[in-house]
Amino acid sequence: MNSILTSKWTKAIVFVACLVPLALLVWRGLHDDLSADPVAFITHATGDWTLRFLVITLAITPLRKILHMPQLIRFRRMLGLFAFFYVCLHFTTWIWLDKQFVWSEMWKDVEKRRFITVGFTGFLLLIPLAVTSTAGWIRRLGGKRWRMLHRLIYVTAVLGVIHYYWLVKSDVRKPLFYGLLVAILLAWRIGTWLIGRRGHSGAAAVRREAPVTTETS
């Protein structure tokens, strides 16, 4: 399994697999199979895949530890960038196909419709994460500040779930399912942080209480 995860071909296969949802959308569009409301269909499809990629990206860290597969970390940045890619398609669908680049109408939606306000906020928060996803930015920011910044992905995921929940209004099963997954992953992150903090506190207490001994010859 380790040899598979570390192979350059595996990363290429994952990259191609991440493009499959877009390819299916294009295929259905070419065959007039985007339902009676193509704009709504594309909007929901790209929004769904944004949330899916966010959840998968967040799941990489716990999975690599639970399954003892540290090599999974190789795919986290790619998956996170695909979440940004699909949210860009989602946003582009709204400003182009739905609003026809009428900025005044878009601004009214942002102001009046709370689900759009929340979704737009989540989109904006993903931009700095995508920009700083490279190794160069990790060096510039430093590991600690970079990790703090990229914790915004949890905020983005929560906002995405709220955006979806407020959008659908009636059948809320899918947004609640995504919300459950995000809640589990967030709880795991908080639990890990608390355990780590307690461990550091315990180690520090032991060092303070350890008696000072001297050796004499």
Steps between C-alpha positions, in 0.01 A plus 500: 500500500785740581652452157163576339446818703850630428486429126486804272238315294265480798504877530430532129208256529355696794535822298308352207237356735443846648415628150237231442211706651579785260528260208158354584348847514646586159379166359148556628505856366602383154215249504236742636472299820522773763134477609231759432706767679862463384628799700359363826634152416854631440482721808398212727749256344800731540390595852467134598846420371648798681368367830609146417855607426510712816389201708748266329781753552416533869486120533855447375672580832285274723507220242879505467529466878222246553608282206872559562544626145706822522538497120139617466625850577630513140144544375370759748616811316369372166161416649480839670579676172228299327256620767602853401470412130143377539397795717635726223279315252210534744560874535551546126170325430326751724662818364492388134216260427265616774566875534650570155772718658243754622699615802218702654277191509780295650563756772129507586507121537804517728327760717150349512543124477683368800596169337684691226671724756624197693604315184685804364684537833609137482623552145707802604658305787613227261695746283793558742514126569535423129757777448717387793482127426850483352823403676632850434219656702558255784860625519393865481233473769675246717345168590310623807337801333427296187321233702298763687393660172399169346275416792261736324403201288283385793326839505451475125353150528257612772395801292453272200267274697300799627483639146362169374255461789351846453486451124299177486245606767289179489702182432794558731630142512808560286619818677441331836707202385786729396458688827533174697822412318647846558397485868671161546820624336497821702439307823792272415724804443394664828539172691849446359597855594369461856680168548822648365468804727436280802803289413724807474364635830565166671854481365569855616365420848724194526804708405414762764449241774804286420759524780833658423780255567872553507772244469804505722811301451 
